[in-house]
Amino acid sequence: MALTTLEDRRNARAPLRVLTLDDTALRWRDASSDPDGIADHLIALDEVRQVRLSVEMAGQASQVVCRVTAGNGDTVAFGSMRCAGMGQWDANARDFQAFLGALHAALEGRSDRVDYIEGSSVRFLVLMTALGGLLTVLAGAAFAKLFLVDENAIGLVLIPAIALGVWMMRLFWPRAPKHYDPETYSRPSDPETPSPV
């Protein structure tokens, strides 16, 4: 397999990261601190145990993020959008799709050891559900105090906060991970068929 590279920046505080993929490993380095181009982090392809695809926020838009995790817990993430500054994101979908396809193709012979999962982690879902629950309880208590006890109509402005909390709990309610077929990404895409990413 030819060497494949991708430049990614997860957020405004993170440095630009250069990821490379070859026959043996997924490597990454910080472009700003390593001008010589020597990768200082790697996950051997034989050590990959999970590939997780999820949709996350990128400013006001959303992006697909891939997280590759090794058996020892080392994780690297890269996405279809690259942060260009505070609140600014550049589309990187074409390079992301090519890199994602190369990664799935490189892992093809190792699929029996790799868990291919779609969606956010259970820990993230539990956290967001708890935040929604906290918002609902606090807004509900303030509404009850202001509107029902004090009989102050200003309490009505808390109804949207209660609704938002309930909506967050429903949206992020923890669910079992969903597995996907890695061949969806390892096969070269037909130009007439829309890409899955």
N, C-alpha and C positions, 0 to 999 in steps of 0.2 A: 504494500500500500504506500502511496506517495505521502509525504509529510503534509498534514493539513493543519492550518492555523486559523485562529479566531481571536479578535481583539474584543474585550468586554470590560465594562466598568459598571459595577453593581449600584453605586450611589455616588453622590457628590463628594463624600469624604474619602471614598476608596480610590486607590490609584488605578490607572489603566492596566489591565491584566492581559497578557498574551498567552493563549492556550495553544498547545501543539499536540497533535495526535499522530502516533506512528504505530508500527506493528506490535509494540510491546507495552506502551504506556501512554497515559494522558498526563501531560506535563504543563505547568503554568509558572509564570514569573511576573513580577511587577515591572512594567516597561520603564518607569521612571527611575527605579533604584537599581536596575540591572541593564546598563547600556550594552554590555557585551553579549547579551542574549542567552545567558546560561540559565536553564530552568532550575529553580531551587526547590520546587515541589513536584511530586509526581504520585500518581496512582497507577500501579501496574495493572494492565487489563485483566490478568489472571486474578487480581485481588478485588475487582469490582463486584459488589454484592447487590447494589440497588441503583436503578436509574429512575428518577422521579420527574415527571413533567407536570407543571402546575401553571395556572394563570395568575399573574400578580399585577399589581398596579405599577405603572411607570408614569409618574406625574398624573395627568388627567386621562391618560390612555391606559391600556393594559398590554401585557406582553406574556409570552410563553417563556418559562424559566425551566432549565434542566439542571437537576442536582445529581451528581454522580458520587456515590458513597462506597468506600472500601470496607473490607471486613473489620479493620481496626477503628472505624469511625471517621477517618479522614473524608472530608466532603469538599467538592468544588462545585460552584454554581456558575452558569452563564445563561444569557437571555437573548431574546430577539430584539431588544432595545438596549442601547448603550447610553449611559448617562453622560451628558455633555456639559453639565453644570447644574447649579441649584434649580430644580424644577424643569430642566431642559433635557429632552431625550431624543436621540437620533435613531431612526429605524435601522435595524441591522438584520432584518429577517432573512434576506437571501444568503448571507454568510452563515447565519445561525442554522438555517435549514441544511446547508451543505455540510457543516460541521456535525450536526445532529445525525444526518444520514451516514457520514463516515464513521461516527462513533458506534452506531447500531450495527453497521457492517463489520467493524472490527470486533465487536462482541458476539458476532453470530455463532461462532463455534463454542462459546462459553454460556449460552443462553440457559442451560440447566442450572447454573449457579447464580444467575442474576435475576433479581426481582424487578420487573418493569411495572411501574405504578403511575397512575394518573391522579392528580388532585393534591391538595394541601395535606401536610402532616397532621396526625391526630392531635398532637400537642398544640399546633396553631389553631385548629378548629376549637379545641377546648378553651383556649385562651380567649378567642373572639366570642365564643358563646358566653363565657363568664363575664366579659365586658358588657355584652348586650344585656345579660341578666342584671348586672350591677346598675346599668343605666335605667333599666325598667324599674327596679326596686327604688332607687333614689328619686327618680321622677315621679313614681307612683306615690311615695311617701310625701313628697313636697306637694303634689296635687291634693292628696287627702287633707293635709294640714291646712293649706291655703283655701281650697275651694269648699271642702266639706266641713272642716272644723271652724275656720275663721270666716267662712262664707264670703270670701274675697274672689271676685271674678277673675283676677289676674292669674289664678291657678289654672285656668283653661289653657294658658299658653304652654303648659307642660304636657298637654296631650300629644303633640307631635314627638316629644322626647320619649314618651312611653311607647308610642308606635314604632319609633326608630329602634328602641331596645328590643322589642318583640321581634321586629324584622331581622335584626342582627342575630338573635338567638335562632330563629328559624333558618336563616341563610347558612350559618356556620355550624349548625347542629352536627356533632361528631358522627362520622359514618365510616364504615369499613373501607380500606383502600380498594381502588378499582384497578385491575390489571389490564394491560393493553398488549397487543401483538407487536413485538419488535420489528417484524417484517414490514409493517406499515411504513417504517422510516428507513429500513436498510435497502429496500428496492429502489432503483432509480425511478424518479417520478416521470410519468408520461406528460409531455408538454400540454396535451389537451385536457388532462385531468387536473382538477384543482388540488393543490398541495394540502396535506393534513395539518400542517403547521400554520 
